[in-house]
Amino acid sequence: MSTGLLSEEELAALQEGVDDGSIAVDTGYNTRVRVRKHDLASEDSTLGINVGAIEMINERLLRLFRLGLVEVLRSTPKIAPLKAEIVRYGDYLKMLKAPLSVNMIRMNPLRGFSLVVIEPQVIFSSLDVFFGGFGAAATKGALPPTRVFTPTETRVISIILDIFYRALKEGWSPVLKLDIEQVNSEINPQFAQIADENDLVVLSRFEVDNAKDIFIDLVHPYASLKPIRDVLRSRVQTGDGNESSERVWHAQLQDAAYEAALQMQVILGQVPTTLHTLQNLRVGDVLYFKKPEAARVNISDIGVYQADVGVVDTQMAIQIKHSLDVIGEIETH
């Protein structure tokens, strides 16, 4: 009784024919179709979030963040943005190692929660600069996972976050008006569940001091950006420079530049002295000096004008006489 199966001799002959090419194996239907795995339960990152628009926002955010840090720390930090990535939240968590400053925030009107993650070396370097150091790291090697930030370190974290939130709000302002609200803070990223492990998130990483392991991360759930994907896409459309969006952006940039605050000083006179003389001054002492023909007008400690000082109605006033060049001399043209 035949079982319908090939014998060992027939199988060997068939294999030999396939190996030497005498038996064709590329016959039949759909022989060139390749199968690709598809998970119906997972999100598809090709549905329209424009990563280029996120990177443009990050560039603006970082510029404002640097300026804010300079005002507080009196030093220029080296921070560089990496390319924004779309990754699975579970994979992102595997990249992290406690302790970290993990801050869950709500970016109204976007749905869900976002994360701002600060690596400890950023905090230690900022702390060192804050108290007059050169930004050297305070620790060497890995920190214990249960290590809690001290009250002083927590205060520095709060300062950094305040600056970052203001920069984040301003960075997004051309696209969307945001209201930043901090929900809670953790040292272990596993406790900050803003999405399921298989859900997609948009990761924006800012490296500090050109070191891969010293960073500040901004993480958005992919689903929270879907409702505004059309707005994000429109922000990076290019053209010949005559589009209405280009003109609006130029006008906003010009208005922002005109509204920049400057400190103007009018120098009426200068008295050369010594530290010994200054220490021995008493109330009622008189200092003599020769009044210059024109007062010097400084903006941010840079000489810009020469002016006459006078009175208009009940107000002190100056009348600009000359403009000064870059070396402080009167411009002749």
C-alpha positions, 0 to 999 in steps of 0.5 A, a space after each residue: 500500500 502506497 503512503 504517498 511519500 517519496 523513498 530515500 532514493 527518490 529524495 536523494 535524486 531530487 536533491 541532486 537535481 536541485 543542486 546541479 540545476 537540472 530541476 527548476 525551482 523558480 516555477 509557480 506563482 508569486 515566487 519573488 514575493 517576500 514576506 514582511 512581519 507586521 504587528 497589527 497591535 503596534 503603531 506605524 511610524 510612517 503615518 506622518 510625524 515629521 521628524 524634521 519639524 521636531 528638529 527645527 523646534 529643538 534647534 530653537 529650544 536649545 538656543 534659548 536654553 543655552 542663553 538661559 543657562 548663561 544668565 544663571 551659570 555665567 558660563 557657556 555650556 557645550 550642548 549639541 542636539 542629536 537627530 530626533 528618533 522614533 523608538 519604542 518606549 521599552 527600548 528607550 527605557 533599556 538605554 537608561 540606568 538609574 539614578 536619573 532626574 526623570 521629570 514627567 510633564 504635561 504639555 497642554 494642549 497635547 495629550 498624555 505626558 512627556 518626559 524630561 530626563 537629566 543625566 546626573 553628570 549634568 547636574 554635578 557639573 552645573 552645581 560646580 559651576 554654580 558655586 564658582 568651579 569650572 564644571 568638573 564632574 563631582 563623581 567618578 564611576 557609576 552611582 548606586 541605583 538608589 542614590 537620592 539627590 541632595 537638597 542642593 542638587 535638587 535646587 540646581 535641578 529645579 533651576 535647570 528645569 525652569 530654564 528648560 521649560 521656558 525654552 521649551 515653551 518658546 521653542 514651540 511657540 511658532 507651532 503651538 502655544 504650550 502650557 508646561 505643567 510638571 506632574 512628578 519626579 523620579 530617580 528610576 525611569 521604570 516608574 515613569 510610565 508615559 506609554 506602554 513598552 511597545 508604544 512609539 515615542 519621539 526621542 530628542 537627545 541633547 548631548 553635553 560636552 560632546 559625551 554620549 553618556 552625558 545628556 538631557 532627553 526630551 521624550 514625547 509619546 508618538 500618539 500625542 503628536 499625531 493630532 498636530 502632524 499637519 502643522 508640523 509638516 507645514 513648518 518645514 515646507 520650502 519654496 522661493 521665499 515669497 510664501 506667506 509663511 516665510 513672510 510671517 516668520 520673518 516678521 516674527 523674527 524681526 519683532 523679536 529682535 526689536 523687542 530685545 532688552 538692552 541696558 543703556 548707561 550714560 557715563 558723566 565722568 570717571 575718577 581714577 583712584 586707588 584701593 587705599 583712597 577708596 577704603 579711607 573715604 568718609 561721608 562728606 568727602 569731595 571727589 574732584 574730576 574734570 567734566 568731559 565735553 560730552 557724556 559717553 553712552 554705553 550699551 552693554 558696556 560698549 561705547 555707542 554714542 557721545 551725547 550732551 546731558 540736559 533737562 527736558 521739562 522735569 526729566 533728565 535727558 541726553 541729546 546724541 551728538 556723535 556715533 562711535 565706531 567699534 574702537 570708541 572713536 567718533 565716526 566721520 561718515 
